[in-house]
């Protein structure tokens, strides 16, 4: 999977609290205001209608069929947002973008600045268009994608959470109970229409309407796409299902799509420990003036030994915390889960790990008990949160995609999977296995025939696909990029030799140059190309506020 499900710590499936309409019910009798600041204020239309939104963007709320081959099922809506390049719009190229998930909000990604980062990296005259896939955030207003019983609002958020400490057999049984419950709850909903192929069909439908709106030929105009994490599964599926329509497709931080469509990705831990090896090496290279955990260590290996000692101390003696509104404890699993999340973005995450590890080693618990730093304001469906609702979307989309192919059919197989992944990764195997290996246990929701992805086979696309992978990605290893590239004729893997989830995390003029050449002319980097970062140990070679770093880190717990 493209991201670690928050079921890793909760294994509960709470949900949005709004009632589920049985048909397409939106405020189509209203007109958008001059400037939209709430997705609910933009009526959904079957024509593509752009409206100004959030000061600097354009938005469209597109009504789409639940099933493109069965109009009787009715309509849902998909919310799009466009960041314009500022260049000549008559020649600007639109690039569709998905940040990952399943369950990640493309709208929020744009509104929190990722459009600027993409444009600066891509160069050229490109508009970045993102969206919330059906069932996600601003596209979940018609009917939320959830495992919660919406007819029982009094029990919203009350499902029990077993945590990680219970015996594995009980954890398995709890997962079976949740899967069975989720299946039953969605017997009369549209959950089955939320698979990845349905999202790809929505993208192509949008692309045709958008092309026609701009005066192009909707039946021939190539589609351009950039996907990160689970967004690469969307891109892989797009390229496999519509190979003749590929213009430029860049897939960054690749999920092994074959395993995604089985509902279980044991290869996800291939590079998890390598991500932490980068941390130890960078910390040592930066030294104690830049890395808070460097101390007097004489090698990266010594820093790692000290870090493992910190984890063992927490295993033996969890830290009680009495400050704040409620008492709590810090445990080894808490720290490992937080460090795993921080490794996604090493530029800010590695200094956070260093500050926290140093505080734990020295016993300065007060440093890690501060208040969380609030996130910046961005529009969000009030009934959808990244931490709760998105975890449900992750499970449901993954399991609808698996469509009966989930390979773990009993406790013994689940136990073996957890043991194997735990052995293969010290720093992420246990938590990834306990969460993602359990995702589809007991859950049985099949897509309609029109949305069953037939699987990957050797495919020639109109323009070759550019795969990119870092060498220290904690959840989508470089091996996935090579495995998927082998299925697409002419494609190339560009290796970005850094830690992190996605190549934009740590800059490299080398990588940026190849990406821009591909976008401009379709030129591919030579096979075997490896790009180094511009600055060695970059995460520690910047000014940081240690207090803010620790508080940001602590909020993940």
C-alpha positions as CSV (number, residue, x, y, z in Angstrom):
1,X,0.0,0.0,0.0
2,X,1.1,3.5,-0.6
3,X,0.9,4.6,3.0
4,X,0.6,2.8,6.4
5,X,-3.0,2.6,7.4
6,X,-3.9,4.3,10.6
7,X,-5.4,0.9,11.5
8,X,-1.8,0.2,12.6
9,X,-2.6,1.7,15.9
10,X,-6.3,1.5,16.1
11,X,-7.7,-1.3,13.8
12,X,-11.0,0.5,14.1
13,X,-13.1,1.8,11.4
14,X,-14.9,4.9,12.5
15,X,-16.5,7.2,9.9
16,X,-18.3,10.3,8.9
17,X,-21.5,11.2,10.8
18,X,-23.7,12.4,8.0
19,X,-26.7,10.4,6.7
20,X,-26.3,8.5,3.4
21,X,-28.6,9.7,0.6
22,X,-30.0,7.0,-1.6
23,X,-29.6,9.0,-4.7
24,X,-27.7,12.0,-6.1
25,X,-28.7,14.8,-3.8
26,X,-26.8,18.1,-4.2
27,X,-27.8,21.7,-4.2
28,X,-28.2,22.0,-7.9
29,X,-30.7,24.8,-7.5
30,X,-28.0,27.1,-6.3
31,X,-25.4,29.0,-8.2
32,X,-21.8,29.3,-7.3
33,X,-20.8,32.6,-5.7
34,X,-18.0,34.7,-7.2
35,X,-15.4,32.9,-5.1
36,X,-15.9,29.4,-3.6
37,X,-14.4,28.6,-0.2
38,X,-16.5,25.5,0.6
39,X,-17.0,22.6,-1.8
40,X,-20.6,22.3,-0.7
41,X,-21.3,25.7,-2.3
42,X,-20.3,24.5,-5.7
43,X,-23.2,22.6,-7.4
44,X,-22.3,19.3,-9.1
45,X,-22.9,19.3,-12.8
46,X,-22.6,16.8,-15.6
47,X,-20.9,19.4,-17.7
48,X,-17.5,20.6,-16.7
49,X,-17.9,24.0,-15.2
50,X,-14.9,25.8,-13.6
51,X,-15.4,28.4,-10.9
52,X,-12.9,30.5,-9.0
53,X,-12.1,29.1,-5.6
54,X,-9.9,29.7,-2.6
55,X,-8.6,33.0,-4.1
56,X,-5.9,31.5,-6.4
57,X,-7.5,28.4,-8.0
58,X,-10.3,27.1,-10.1
59,X,-12.6,24.3,-9.0
60,X,-15.2,22.0,-10.6
61,X,-17.6,19.6,-9.1
62,X,-18.3,17.0,-11.7
63,X,-21.3,14.7,-11.6
64,X,-20.2,11.3,-12.8
65,X,-21.9,7.9,-13.1
66,X,-21.4,5.4,-10.3
67,X,-21.1,2.9,-13.1
68,X,-20.3,4.1,-16.6
69,X,-22.0,1.0,-18.1
70,X,-25.1,1.1,-16.0
71,X,-26.8,4.6,-15.8
72,X,-29.5,3.2,-13.6
73,X,-27.2,3.1,-10.6
74,X,-27.2,7.0,-10.6
75,X,-24.6,9.7,-10.1
76,X,-22.0,10.7,-7.6
77,X,-19.6,13.6,-7.7
78,X,-15.8,14.2,-8.0
79,X,-14.3,17.5,-6.9
80,X,-11.4,18.9,-9.0
81,X,-9.1,21.8,-8.3
82,X,-6.8,23.5,-10.9
83,X,-3.6,25.5,-10.2
84,X,-2.8,27.5,-13.3
85,X,0.8,28.0,-14.4
86,X,0.4,31.7,-14.9
87,X,1.8,31.3,-18.4
88,X,-0.1,31.5,-21.7
89,X,-3.1,29.3,-21.1
90,X,-3.6,28.7,-24.9
91,X,-0.5,26.6,-24.8
92,X,-0.5,25.4,-21.1
93,X,-0.5,21.6,-20.6
94,X,-2.8,20.2,-18.0
95,X,-1.3,17.5,-15.7
96,X,-3.5,15.5,-13.5
97,X,-2.1,14.7,-10.1
98,X,-2.9,12.3,-7.3
99,X,-0.9,12.5,-4.0
100,X,-1.7,8.9,-2.7
101,X,-3.8,7.1,-0.2
102,X,-6.1,5.5,-0.9
103,X,-7.9,8.2,1.0
104,X,-5.5,11.1,0.4
105,X,-7.1,14.4,-0.6
106,X,-5.7,16.0,-3.8
107,X,-7.6,19.2,-3.1
108,X,-5.9,19.5,0.3
109,X,-2.5,18.7,-1.3
110,X,-2.9,21.6,-3.7
111,X,-4.2,24.0,-1.1
112,X,-1.3,23.3,1.2
113,X,1.2,24.2,-1.4
114,X,2.2,21.1,-3.2
115,X,1.2,22.7,-6.6
116,X,4.0,25.2,-6.1
117,X,6.5,22.5,-5.4
118,X,5.4,20.5,-8.5
119,X,5.5,23.5,-10.8
120,X,9.0,24.6,-9.6
121,X,10.2,21.1,-10.1
122,X,8.6,20.5,-13.5
123,X,9.4,23.9,-15.0
124,X,7.6,24.7,-18.2
125,X,4.0,25.9,-18.7
126,X,2.0,23.3,-16.9
127,X,-1.3,23.5,-15.0
128,X,-1.6,21.1,-12.1
129,X,-5.1,19.6,-11.7
130,X,-5.8,17.4,-8.7
131,X,-9.0,15.9,-7.3
132,X,-10.5,14.0,-4.4
133,X,-11.3,10.6,-5.7
134,X,-14.9,9.3,-5.3
135,X,-15.5,8.7,-1.6
136,X,-12.7,11.0,-0.4
137,X,-13.1,14.3,1.5
138,X,-14.8,16.9,-0.8
139,X,-16.0,14.0,-3.1
140,X,-17.6,12.2,-0.2
141,X,-20.5,14.6,0.2
142,X,-23.0,12.5,-1.8
143,X,-22.3,9.3,0.1
144,X,-19.3,8.7,2.5
145,X,-17.2,5.6,2.0
146,X,-17.2,4.1,5.4
147,X,-17.5,1.0,7.5
148,X,-19.6,2.8,10.2
149,X,-23.3,2.0,10.5
150,X,-24.8,5.3,9.5
151,X,-28.2,4.4,10.8
152,X,-26.8,4.3,14.3
153,X,-25.3,7.8,14.9
154,X,-25.3,7.4,18.7
155,X,-22.5,4.9,18.4
156,X,-20.4,6.9,16.0
157,X,-16.7,6.6,16.9
158,X,-17.5,4.0,19.6
159,X,-16.0,0.9,18.0
160,X,-13.4,-0.7,20.2
161,X,-9.7,-0.4,19.5
162,X,-7.6,-3.4,20.4
163,X,-4.2,-1.7,20.0
164,X,-1.0,-3.6,19.2
165,X,-0.3,-5.2,22.5
166,X,-3.1,-7.8,22.5
167,X,-2.2,-11.4,21.4
168,X,-1.9,-11.8,17.7
169,X,-4.8,-14.3,17.6
170,X,-7.1,-11.8,19.2
171,X,-5.9,-9.1,16.8
172,X,-6.8,-11.4,13.9
173,X,-10.2,-12.2,15.3
174,X,-10.9,-8.5,15.8
175,X,-10.0,-7.9,12.2
176,X,-12.4,-10.6,11.1
177,X,-15.1,-9.0,13.1
178,X,-14.5,-5.6,11.6
179,X,-14.4,-7.0,8.0
180,X,-17.6,-8.9,8.5
181,X,-19.2,-5.9,10.1
182,X,-18.0,-3.6,7.3
183,X,-19.3,-6.0,4.6
184,X,-22.7,-6.1,6.3
185,X,-22.9,-2.3,6.7
186,X,-22.2,-1.8,3.0
187,X,-24.6,-4.3,1.7
188,X,-26.9,-1.5,0.5
189,X,-24.4,1.3,-0.2
190,X,-22.3,2.2,-3.2
191,X,-19.0,1.0,-1.7
192,X,-18.4,-1.5,-4.5
193,X,-18.1,1.4,-6.9
194,X,-15.0,2.9,-5.3
195,X,-12.2,0.7,-6.8
196,X,-9.1,2.2,-8.6
197,X,-10.4,1.4,-12.1
198,X,-13.5,3.5,-11.3
199,X,-11.2,6.4,-10.4
200,X,-9.3,5.9,-13.6
201,X,-12.6,6.0,-15.6
202,X,-13.5,9.2,-13.8
203,X,-10.1,10.7,-14.8
204,X,-10.6,9.8,-18.4
205,X,-14.2,11.1,-18.4
206,X,-12.9,14.4,-16.9
207,X,-10.0,14.5,-19.4
208,X,-12.4,14.2,-22.4
209,X,-14.7,17.0,-21.0
210,X,-11.7,19.2,-20.2
211,X,-10.2,18.6,-23.7
212,X,-13.5,19.5,-25.4
213,X,-13.8,22.6,-23.2
214,X,-10.4,23.7,-24.5
215,X,-11.3,23.0,-28.1
216,X,-9.3,19.8,-28.5
217,X,-10.3,16.3,-29.7
218,X,-11.5,14.4,-26.6
219,X,-11.1,11.1,-28.4
220,X,-7.4,11.5,-29.2
221,X,-5.9,14.1,-26.9
222,X,-3.2,12.4,-24.7
223,X,-3.6,12.4,-21.0
224,X,-0.7,13.6,-18.7
225,X,-0.4,12.4,-15.2
226,X,1.8,12.6,-12.1
227,X,1.1,10.1,-9.3
228,X,2.8,9.6,-5.9
229,X,2.5,6.5,-3.6
230,X,-1.0,5.0,-4.1
231,X,-1.3,7.6,-6.9
232,X,1.2,5.3,-8.8
233,X,-1.4,2.5,-8.7
234,X,-3.8,4.9,-10.3
235,X,-1.2,5.8,-12.9
236,X,-0.2,2.1,-13.5
237,X,-3.8,1.3,-14.0
238,X,-4.4,4.2,-16.3
239,X,-1.4,3.3,-18.5
240,X,-2.5,-0.4,-18.6
241,X,-6.2,0.3,-19.3
242,X,-5.7,3.3,-21.7
243,X,-2.2,2.7,-23.2
244,X,-3.0,4.5,-26.4
245,X,-4.0,7.7,-24.5
246,X,-0.7,8.1,-22.5
247,X,1.0,11.5,-23.1
248,X,3.4,11.8,-20.2
249,X,3.0,9.7,-17.1
250,X,5.4,10.1,-14.1
251,X,5.0,7.6,-11.3
252,X,6.9,8.5,-8.1
253,X,7.3,6.3,-5.0
254,X,5.8,3.3,-6.6
255,X,3.5,0.7,-5.0
256,X,4.0,-2.8,-6.4
257,X,0.7,-2.7,-8.3
258,X,0.4,-6.5,-8.7
259,X,0.4,-6.9,-4.9
260,X,-2.0,-4.0,-4.4
261,X,-4.6,-5.8,-6.5
262,X,-4.2,-8.8,-4.2
263,X,-4.8,-6.6,-1.1
264,X,-1.5,-7.5,0.6
265,X,1.9,-6.1,-0.2
266,X,4.7,-7.9,1.7
267,X,7.3,-6.2,-0.4
268,X,6.4,-2.8,1.2
269,X,9.1,-3.4,3.8
270,X,12.0,-3.9,1.3
271,X,13.6,-0.5,2.0
272,X,12.2,0.4,5.4
273,X,15.4,-0.3,7.3
274,X,17.4,1.4,4.6
275,X,15.5,4.6,5.3
276,X,16.7,4.4,8.9
277,X,20.2,3.6,7.7
278,X,20.2,6.9,5.9
279,X,19.1,8.6,9.2
280,X,22.0,7.1,11.1
281,X,24.5,8.0,8.4
282,X,23.2,11.5,7.9
283,X,23.2,12.1,11.6
284,X,26.8,11.0,12.0
285,X,27.9,13.0,9.0
286,X,26.2,16.2,10.3
287,X,27.7,15.7,13.8
288,X,26.4,16.9,17.1
289,X,26.1,20.6,16.1
290,X,23.5,19.7,13.5
291,X,22.0,16.4,14.6
292,X,20.7,16.3,18.2
293,X,21.3,12.5,18.5
294,X,24.8,12.4,17.1
295,X,26.4,12.7,20.6
296,X,29.9,11.5,20.8
297,X,29.3,8.5,18.5
298,X,32.2,7.5,16.4
299,X,30.2,5.8,13.6
300,X,26.7,5.5,12.1
301,X,26.6,2.0,13.6
302,X,27.2,3.4,17.1
303,X,24.3,5.9,16.6
304,X,22.1,3.0,15.6
305,X,23.1,0.9,18.6
306,X,22.2,3.9,20.9
307,X,18.8,4.2,19.1
308,X,18.0,0.5,19.5
309,X,18.9,0.9,23.2
310,X,16.4,3.7,23.5
311,X,13.7,1.5,22.0
312,X,14.6,-1.4,24.3
313,X,14.5,0.9,27.3
314,X,11.0,1.9,26.3
315,X,10.0,-1.8,25.8
316,X,11.2,-2.5,29.3
317,X,9.9,0.6,30.9
318,X,7.2,2.6,29.1
319,X,7.2,6.3,30.2
320,X,4.1,7.5,32.1
321,X,3.0,11.0,31.1
322,X,0.8,12.9,33.5
323,X,0.8,16.3,31.8
324,X,-1.9,17.4,29.4
325,X,-5.7,16.8,29.6
326,X,-5.4,13.0,30.0
327,X,-2.7,10.6,31.4
328,X,-0.8,8.5,28.8
329,X,2.3,6.5,28.2
330,X,5.1,6.5,25.6
331,X,6.0,3.0,24.4
332,X,8.4,1.5,22.0
333,X,5.6,1.0,19.5
334,X,4.5,4.6,19.8
335,X,8.0,5.8,19.0
336,X,8.5,3.4,16.1
337,X,5.2,4.3,14.6
338,X,6.0,8.0,14.8
339,X,9.5,7.5,13.5
340,X,8.2,5.5,10.6
341,X,5.8,8.4,9.7
342,X,8.6,10.9,10.0
343,X,10.8,9.0,7.6
344,X,8.3,9.7,4.8
345,X,9.6,13.3,4.7
346,X,13.3,13.3,5.9
347,X,13.9,17.0,5.5
348,X,11.7,17.7,8.5
349,X,11.3,14.1,9.8
350,X,15.0,13.2,10.4
351,X,15.6,16.2,12.7
352,X,12.4,15.3,14.5
353,X,13.6,11.7,15.1
354,X,16.9,13.0,16.3
355,X,15.4,15.5,18.8
356,X,13.0,12.9,20.2
357,X,15.6,10.1,20.5
358,X,17.9,12.5,22.3
359,X,15.1,13.6,24.7
360,X,14.3,10.0,25.4
361,X,17.9,9.0,25.9
362,X,18.5,11.8,28.3
363,X,15.2,11.4,30.2
364,X,13.9,14.9,29.3
365,X,10.3,13.8,29.0
366,X,9.1,17.3,29.3
367,X,10.5,18.0,25.8
368,X,8.1,15.5,24.3
369,X,5.0,16.2,26.3
370,X,4.3,19.6,24.8
371,X,1.2,20.5,22.8
372,X,1.0,19.6,19.1
373,X,1.7,22.3,16.6
374,X,-1.7,22.9,14.8
375,X,-1.8,22.3,11.1
376,X,-2.5,25.3,8.8
377,X,-6.1,26.1,7.9
378,X,-7.3,24.3,4.8
379,X,-10.8,23.4,3.7
380,X,-12.0,20.0,4.5
381,X,-15.3,18.1,4.6
382,X,-16.2,18.3,8.3
383,X,-17.2,14.6,8.2
384,X,-13.9,13.5,6.8
385,X,-10.5,13.5,8.5
386,X,-7.2,12.1,7.2
387,X,-6.7,10.1,10.4
388,X,-10.1,8.4,10.6
389,X,-12.1,8.5,7.4
390,X,-9.1,8.1,5.2
391,X,-8.1,4.8,6.9
392,X,-11.5,3.4,6.0
393,X,-11.1,4.5,2.4
394,X,-7.7,2.8,2.3
395,X,-9.1,-0.5,3.5
396,X,-12.3,-0.4,1.4
397,X,-10.6,0.7,-1.9
398,X,-7.8,-1.9,-1.4
399,X,-10.2,-4.7,-0.7
400,X,-12.6,-3.8,-3.5
401,X,-9.6,-3.8,-5.8
402,X,-8.5,-7.2,-4.4
403,X,-11.9,-8.7,-5.4
404,X,-11.4,-12.1,-3.8
405,X,-7.6,-12.3,-4.5
406,X,-6.6,-11.6,-0.8
407,X,-4.2,-14.4,-0.1
408,X,-4.5,-14.7,3.7
409,X,-7.4,-17.0,4.5
410,X,-6.8,-18.1,8.1
411,X,-4.9,-17.2,11.2
412,X,-1.9,-19.4,10.5
413,X,-1.3,-17.6,7.2
414,X,-1.7,-14.2,8.9
415,X,0.6,-15.2,11.7
416,X,3.3,-16.3,9.2
417,X,2.9,-13.0,7.3
418,X,3.5,-11.0,10.5
419,X,6.5,-13.0,11.5
420,X,8.1,-12.8,8.1
421,X,7.7,-9.1,7.7
422,X,8.8,-8.5,11.3
423,X,12.0,-10.4,10.5
424,X,12.6,-8.5,7.3
425,X,12.3,-5.1,8.8
426,X,13.4,-4.0,12.3
427,X,11.9,-0.5,12.0
428,X,8.6,-1.1,10.3
429,X,7.9,-4.8,9.6
430,X,5.7,-5.5,12.7
431,X,3.5,-2.4,12.4
432,X,3.1,-2.7,8.7
433,X,2.3,-6.4,8.9
434,X,-0.2,-6.1,11.8
435,X,-2.1,-3.3,10.0
436,X,-1.9,-3.9,6.3
437,X,-1.8,-7.7,6.3
438,X,-5.0,-7.6,8.2
439,X,-6.8,-5.1,6.0
440,X,-9.0,-7.4,3.9
441,X,-9.6,-10.2,6.5
442,X,-13.3,-10.8,6.7
443,X,-14.2,-8.1,4.1
444,X,-16.1,-9.2,1.0
445,X,-17.2,-6.3,-1.3
446,X,-16.8,-7.0,-5.0
447,X,-16.8,-4.3,-7.7
448,X,-19.2,-4.5,-10.7
449,X,-18.0,-6.2,-13.8
450,X,-17.4,-2.9,-15.5
451,X,-14.9,-1.9,-12.8
452,X,-12.9,-5.1,-12.4
453,X,-9.3,-4.5,-13.4
454,X,-8.1,-7.5,-15.3
455,X,-4.5,-7.3,-14.1
456,X,-1.2,-6.2,-15.5
457,X,0.4,-7.7,-18.6
458,X,3.2,-6.5,-20.8
459,X,1.9,-3.2,-22.3
460,X,3.2,-0.8,-24.8
461,X,2.0,2.8,-24.2
462,X,1.9,5.6,-26.7
463,X,4.7,7.3,-24.8
464,X,6.9,5.4,-22.4
465,X,6.2,5.8,-18.6
466,X,8.8,7.3,-16.4
467,X,9.1,5.5,-13.0
468,X,11.0,7.2,-10.2
469,X,12.1,5.6,-6.9
470,X,14.2,6.6,-3.9
471,X,16.7,4.2,-2.3
472,X,15.4,4.7,1.2
473,X,11.6,4.8,1.0
474,X,10.0,3.4,4.1
475,X,6.8,2.1,2.5
476,X,7.2,2.0,-1.4
477,X,10.6,0.5,-2.1
478,X,12.7,1.0,-5.2
479,X,12.1,-2.7,-6.1
480,X,8.4,-1.8,-6.8
481,X,9.4,0.7,-9.5
482,X,11.6,-1.9,-11.2
483,X,8.9,-4.6,-11.0
484,X,6.3,-2.4,-12.5
485,X,8.6,-0.9,-15.1
486,X,9.2,-4.5,-16.4
487,X,5.5,-4.6,-17.4
488,X,5.6,-1.4,-19.5
489,X,7.6,-1.5,-22.8
490,X,10.2,1.3,-23.1
491,X,9.7,2.6,-19.6
492,X,12.7,3.5,-17.4
493,X,13.4,3.6,-13.7
494,X,15.1,6.8,-12.5
495,X,16.8,6.1,-9.2
496,X,16.9,9.0,-6.7
497,X,19.6,8.1,-4.2
498,X,18.0,9.5,-1.0
499,X,15.7,8.5,1.8
500,X,12.0,9.6,1.7
501,X,8.7,8.9,0.2
502,X,8.9,10.6,-3.2
503,X,11.8,12.2,-5.0
504,X,10.8,15.8,-4.2
505,X,11.6,15.3,-0.6
506,X,15.3,15.9,-1.0
507,X,16.4,18.0,-4.0
508,X,18.6,16.8,-6.8
509,X,19.2,18.9,-9.9
510,X,20.1,15.6,-11.7
511,X,16.6,14.1,-11.1
512,X,14.9,17.4,-11.9
513,X,16.7,17.7,-15.2
514,X,15.7,14.3,-16.3
515,X,12.1,14.9,-15.3
516,X,11.9,18.2,-17.2
517,X,13.5,16.7,-20.3
518,X,10.9,13.9,-20.2
519,X,8.0,16.4,-19.9
520,X,9.3,18.7,-22.6
521,X,10.3,16.1,-25.3
522,X,9.6,12.6,-24.0
523,X,13.3,11.9,-23.7
524,X,14.1,9.2,-21.1
525,X,17.1,8.9,-18.8
526,X,19.5,6.1,-19.7
527,X,18.8,2.7,-18.1
528,X,20.4,2.5,-14.7
529,X,20.6,6.2,-14.1
530,X,21.2,7.1,-10.4
531,X,20.9,10.7,-9.3
532,X,22.6,11.9,-6.1
533,X,21.2,14.7,-3.9
534,X,22.5,18.2,-4.3
535,X,23.5,18.4,-0.6
536,X,24.8,15.5,1.4
537,X,23.0,14.9,4.7
538,X,20.5,17.6,3.6
539,X,17.9,17.1,6.3
540,X,20.4,18.3,8.9
541,X,22.0,21.1,6.9
542,X,19.2,23.6,7.5
543,X,18.0,25.8,10.4
544,X,15.4,24.1,12.6
545,X,13.4,24.9,15.7
546,X,14.0,21.9,17.9
547,X,10.9,22.7,20.1
548,X,8.6,22.8,17.2
549,X,10.1,19.6,15.7
550,X,9.5,17.6,18.8
551,X,6.0,18.9,19.2
552,X,5.2,18.1,15.5
553,X,6.6,14.7,16.0
554,X,4.6,14.0,19.2
555,X,1.3,14.8,17.6
556,X,1.5,11.6,15.5
557,X,1.0,9.5,18.7
